């Protein structure tokens, strides 16, 4: 049970991080919050590397362009979810996020040339239909619904799916350098520059602590998630990844008093079912694949969902 326990710990840390960011987003700008998150994340990483030389893996890379693209996709994903959670409940944002494995199917087909099991395309469409089922009632009416939040998390989820596709190409370079150090070094000038200075507000001590704590929460989630895959494979951990959805609902209720409506619950069931069936299609496709080509379908959110918001390799150095 070490793998599932570590995975659940990572999910909890990510969920608390998102809830904290949602609370902060009502008072502080994107640049300020993410800049201070990366200040703490980078400081913690460098401290760990100083205590344990070599922690995080080698600094050199044979794929600088791919590393740069992965880092940029992580920046877009982080910014998109922060802005999205400003307008919509956590659970709705997580529902969008759970479609990332389905989007990864498309990217893997286009960018990696991987053959996709035909049944997986059907489950992909069903998963997106579940999202529409959940949010369509909120987009009607004169107010137009929280379209800004939906647009932001859509962009963030697409960026994350691209990130996951790049992770597949960069598995030859495992470790935390590519998912903590390089994003932090880019995030500091990006979010601390014009984005941070434009709306910077000096926070009181407690708010400053919460912003810095986001870095520790994100870093802790990365380490827990990576460690989980040392004790169990993706197939075993897959169903545990969906624990993020009821946890986000619980946080919505406890902090904001927001209860999910029937459309949200039904949409969540459809998305989870589509992800589970796509995993089944993946296994069947792999079992029936011919030596001349690979067959792949997206996995459930174990290795590419909430549990991998910043980490991807599933390995510690």
C-alpha positions as CSV (number, residue, x, y, z in Angstrom):
1,X,0.0,0.0,0.0
2,X,3.0,2.3,-0.1
3,X,2.3,3.4,-3.7
4,X,-1.4,4.3,-3.1
5,X,-0.6,6.0,0.2
6,X,2.1,8.2,-1.4
7,X,-0.2,8.9,-4.3
8,X,-3.0,10.0,-2.1
9,X,-0.6,12.2,-0.1
10,X,0.4,13.8,-3.4
11,X,-3.2,14.3,-4.4
12,X,-4.0,15.9,-1.0
13,X,-1.1,18.3,-1.3
14,X,-2.0,19.3,-4.8
15,X,-5.6,19.9,-3.8
16,X,-4.7,22.0,-0.8
17,X,-2.3,24.0,-3.0
18,X,-5.2,24.6,-5.5
19,X,-7.6,25.6,-2.7
20,X,-5.0,28.0,-1.2
21,X,-4.4,29.5,-4.7
22,X,-8.1,30.0,-5.2
23,X,-8.4,31.9,-1.9
24,X,-5.4,34.0,-2.8
25,X,-6.6,34.7,-6.4
26,X,-9.4,36.9,-5.0
27,X,-6.9,39.4,-3.6
28,X,-3.6,39.0,-5.4
29,X,-2.6,38.9,-9.0
30,X,-1.3,35.9,-11.0
31,X,2.3,37.1,-11.2
32,X,2.7,37.8,-7.5
33,X,1.3,34.5,-6.3
34,X,3.2,32.3,-8.8
35,X,6.4,34.3,-8.4
36,X,6.5,33.7,-4.7
37,X,5.5,30.0,-5.2
38,X,8.6,29.5,-7.4
39,X,10.8,31.4,-5.0
40,X,10.0,28.9,-2.3
41,X,10.1,25.9,-4.7
42,X,13.5,26.8,-6.1
43,X,14.9,27.5,-2.6
44,X,13.7,24.2,-1.4
45,X,15.1,22.3,-4.4
46,X,18.5,24.0,-4.1
47,X,18.6,23.3,-0.3
48,X,17.8,19.6,-1.0
49,X,20.5,19.5,-3.6
50,X,23.0,21.1,-1.3
51,X,22.2,18.6,1.5
52,X,22.2,15.7,-1.0
53,X,24.5,16.4,-3.9
54,X,23.0,15.3,-7.2
55,X,19.5,15.4,-5.9
56,X,17.1,15.8,-8.8
57,X,19.3,14.3,-11.4
58,X,22.0,15.8,-13.8
59,X,21.7,19.4,-15.0
60,X,22.8,18.6,-18.5
61,X,20.2,17.6,-21.2
62,X,20.5,16.2,-24.6
63,X,17.1,17.7,-25.6
64,X,17.2,21.4,-24.7
65,X,14.4,22.3,-27.2
66,X,12.0,19.7,-25.8
67,X,12.9,20.8,-22.2
68,X,12.2,24.4,-23.1
69,X,8.9,23.5,-24.7
70,X,7.9,21.4,-21.7
71,X,8.8,24.2,-19.3
72,X,6.7,26.7,-21.3
73,X,3.7,24.3,-21.3
74,X,4.0,24.0,-17.6
75,X,4.0,27.8,-17.2
76,X,0.8,28.1,-19.3
77,X,-0.8,25.3,-17.4
78,X,0.0,26.8,-14.0
79,X,-1.3,30.2,-15.0
80,X,-4.4,28.8,-16.6
81,X,-5.5,26.9,-13.6
82,X,-4.8,29.8,-11.3
83,X,-6.9,32.1,-13.3
84,X,-9.6,29.5,-13.9
85,X,-10.1,28.7,-10.2
86,X,-10.7,32.4,-9.6
87,X,-14.0,32.0,-11.4
88,X,-15.2,28.4,-11.0
89,X,-15.3,25.8,-8.2
90,X,-12.4,23.4,-7.7
91,X,-14.4,20.4,-8.7
92,X,-15.4,21.9,-12.1
93,X,-11.8,22.8,-12.8
94,X,-10.7,19.2,-11.9
95,X,-13.4,17.8,-14.2
96,X,-11.8,19.7,-17.1
97,X,-8.4,18.5,-15.9
98,X,-9.4,14.8,-16.0
99,X,-9.8,15.1,-19.8
100,X,-6.0,15.7,-20.1
101,X,-5.3,12.0,-20.7
102,X,-7.9,12.1,-23.5
103,X,-6.2,15.1,-25.0
104,X,-2.9,13.4,-24.7
105,X,-4.2,10.7,-26.9
106,X,-4.6,13.2,-29.7
107,X,-1.2,14.7,-29.1
108,X,0.5,11.3,-29.0
109,X,-1.1,10.5,-32.4
110,X,-0.1,13.7,-34.0
111,X,3.3,14.3,-32.5
112,X,4.6,10.8,-31.7
113,X,3.0,8.9,-34.5
114,X,1.5,6.4,-32.1
115,X,-1.3,4.2,-33.2
116,X,-4.5,4.7,-31.2
117,X,-6.9,1.9,-30.5
118,X,-10.1,2.8,-32.5
119,X,-12.3,2.3,-29.4
120,X,-10.2,4.9,-27.6
121,X,-11.5,7.7,-29.9
122,X,-15.0,6.9,-28.9
123,X,-14.2,7.1,-25.2
124,X,-12.4,10.3,-25.9
125,X,-15.5,11.9,-27.4
126,X,-17.6,10.6,-24.5
127,X,-15.3,12.1,-22.0
128,X,-15.5,15.5,-23.6
129,X,-19.3,15.1,-23.8
130,X,-19.3,14.6,-20.0
131,X,-17.6,18.0,-19.5
132,X,-20.2,19.6,-21.8
133,X,-22.9,17.9,-19.8
134,X,-21.6,19.4,-16.6
135,X,-21.0,23.0,-17.8
136,X,-23.6,23.5,-20.5
137,X,-26.4,24.6,-18.0
138,X,-24.1,27.3,-16.6
139,X,-23.3,28.8,-19.9
140,X,-26.9,29.6,-20.7
141,X,-28.9,32.6,-19.6
142,X,-28.2,36.3,-19.8
143,X,-25.2,36.3,-17.5
144,X,-23.4,33.9,-19.9
145,X,-21.9,31.8,-17.1
146,X,-18.3,31.8,-15.8
147,X,-16.9,31.5,-19.3
148,X,-13.6,33.1,-18.3
149,X,-12.9,30.3,-15.8
150,X,-13.9,27.6,-18.3
151,X,-11.7,29.2,-21.0
152,X,-8.7,29.4,-18.7
153,X,-8.9,25.8,-17.5
154,X,-9.4,24.6,-21.1
155,X,-6.2,26.3,-22.2
156,X,-4.5,25.0,-19.0
157,X,-5.6,21.4,-19.7
158,X,-4.5,21.5,-23.3
159,X,-1.1,22.8,-22.2
160,X,-0.9,20.1,-19.6
161,X,-1.7,17.4,-22.2
162,X,1.0,18.8,-24.4
163,X,3.3,18.6,-21.4
164,X,2.5,15.0,-20.8
165,X,3.2,14.2,-24.4
166,X,6.6,15.8,-24.1
167,X,7.1,13.8,-20.9
168,X,6.8,10.6,-22.9
169,X,9.6,11.8,-25.2
170,X,11.8,12.8,-22.3
171,X,11.5,9.7,-20.3
172,X,15.2,9.1,-21.2
173,X,16.0,12.0,-18.8
174,X,14.2,11.2,-15.6
175,X,14.5,13.2,-12.4
176,X,13.2,16.4,-10.8
177,X,15.5,18.9,-12.5
178,X,13.3,19.1,-15.6
179,X,10.1,19.5,-13.6
180,X,11.2,21.7,-10.7
181,X,14.5,23.5,-11.5
182,X,14.0,24.6,-15.1
183,X,10.3,25.7,-14.6
184,X,11.3,27.6,-11.4
185,X,14.2,29.4,-13.2
186,X,11.8,30.5,-16.0
187,X,8.9,31.2,-13.6
188,X,10.9,33.7,-11.5
189,X,11.5,36.3,-14.3
190,X,8.2,35.5,-16.1
191,X,5.9,36.0,-13.2
192,X,8.1,38.3,-11.2
193,X,8.6,40.7,-14.1
194,X,5.9,42.7,-15.8
195,X,3.2,40.2,-14.6
196,X,4.2,40.6,-11.0
197,X,5.1,44.3,-10.9
198,X,1.9,45.4,-12.7
199,X,-0.4,44.4,-9.8
200,X,1.9,43.8,-6.9
201,X,0.4,44.3,-3.5
202,X,2.5,44.0,-0.3
203,X,0.9,41.1,1.5
204,X,0.6,40.8,5.3
205,X,2.7,38.2,7.0
206,X,0.1,35.5,6.9
207,X,-0.7,35.9,3.2
208,X,3.0,35.9,2.4
209,X,3.4,32.7,4.4
210,X,0.5,31.2,2.4
211,X,2.1,32.2,-1.0
212,X,5.4,30.7,0.0
213,X,3.7,27.6,1.4
214,X,2.4,26.9,-2.2
215,X,5.9,26.2,-3.2
216,X,6.4,23.6,-0.4
217,X,3.0,22.1,-1.2
218,X,3.8,21.7,-4.9
219,X,7.2,20.4,-4.2
220,X,6.0,17.9,-1.6
221,X,3.3,16.7,-4.0
222,X,5.9,16.2,-6.7
223,X,8.1,14.1,-4.4
224,X,5.2,12.0,-3.1
225,X,3.9,11.4,-6.6
226,X,7.3,10.4,-7.9
227,X,7.9,8.1,-4.9
228,X,4.5,6.4,-5.4
229,X,5.6,5.1,-8.8
230,X,8.6,3.5,-7.2
231,X,6.3,1.1,-5.3
232,X,3.5,0.5,-7.8
233,X,2.8,0.8,-11.5
234,X,0.3,3.0,-13.3
235,X,-2.2,0.2,-13.7
236,X,-2.4,-0.3,-9.9
237,X,-2.4,3.4,-9.1
238,X,-4.9,4.5,-11.8
239,X,-8.2,4.2,-9.8
240,X,-6.6,6.0,-6.9
241,X,-6.1,9.1,-9.0
242,X,-9.8,9.8,-9.1
243,X,-9.8,10.5,-5.4
244,X,-9.0,14.1,-6.4
245,X,-12.5,14.7,-7.6
246,X,-14.4,13.9,-4.3
247,X,-11.7,15.7,-2.4
248,X,-12.2,18.8,-4.5
249,X,-15.9,18.6,-3.9
250,X,-15.3,18.3,-0.2
251,X,-13.1,21.4,-0.3
252,X,-15.7,23.4,-2.3
253,X,-18.3,22.6,0.4
254,X,-16.1,23.1,3.4
255,X,-14.5,26.4,2.4
256,X,-16.9,28.1,0.0
257,X,-20.2,26.3,0.8
258,X,-20.5,25.3,-2.9
259,X,-22.4,22.1,-3.5
260,X,-22.2,20.4,-6.9
261,X,-25.4,20.3,-8.9
262,X,-26.8,17.3,-10.7
263,X,-25.3,18.2,-14.0
264,X,-21.8,18.4,-12.4
265,X,-22.3,15.0,-10.7
266,X,-23.5,13.3,-13.9
267,X,-20.7,14.9,-16.0
268,X,-18.1,13.7,-13.5
269,X,-19.5,10.1,-13.7
270,X,-19.2,10.2,-17.5
271,X,-15.7,11.6,-17.5
272,X,-14.4,9.1,-15.0
273,X,-16.1,6.2,-16.8
274,X,-14.6,7.4,-20.1
275,X,-11.1,7.5,-18.6
276,X,-11.5,4.0,-17.1
277,X,-12.7,2.6,-20.4
278,X,-9.9,4.3,-22.3
279,X,-7.4,2.6,-19.9
280,X,-9.1,-0.7,-20.8
281,X,-8.8,0.1,-24.5
282,X,-5.1,0.8,-23.9
283,X,-4.5,-2.5,-22.3
284,X,-6.4,-4.4,-25.0
285,X,-4.6,-2.4,-27.7
286,X,-1.2,-3.2,-26.2
287,X,-2.1,-6.9,-26.0
288,X,-3.2,-7.0,-29.6
289,X,-0.5,-4.7,-31.1
290,X,1.6,-6.0,-33.9
291,X,5.4,-5.8,-33.8
292,X,5.4,-3.3,-36.7
293,X,3.7,-0.6,-34.7
294,X,2.6,0.6,-31.3
295,X,-0.9,0.9,-30.1
296,X,-1.7,3.3,-27.2
297,X,-4.7,4.8,-25.5
298,X,-4.6,7.3,-22.6
299,X,-4.3,6.1,-19.1
300,X,-6.5,7.1,-16.2
301,X,-5.2,10.1,-14.2
302,X,-2.6,8.1,-12.4
303,X,0.4,9.1,-14.4
304,X,-1.0,12.0,-16.3
305,X,-3.8,13.5,-14.2
306,X,-3.8,15.4,-10.9
307,X,-1.0,13.2,-9.6
308,X,1.4,14.5,-12.2
309,X,0.6,18.2,-12.2
310,X,4.3,18.9,-12.0
311,X,6.0,15.6,-12.0
312,X,6.0,13.1,-14.8
313,X,8.7,10.5,-14.6
314,X,7.4,8.5,-11.7
315,X,11.0,8.1,-10.5
316,X,13.2,9.8,-8.0
317,X,16.9,10.2,-8.8
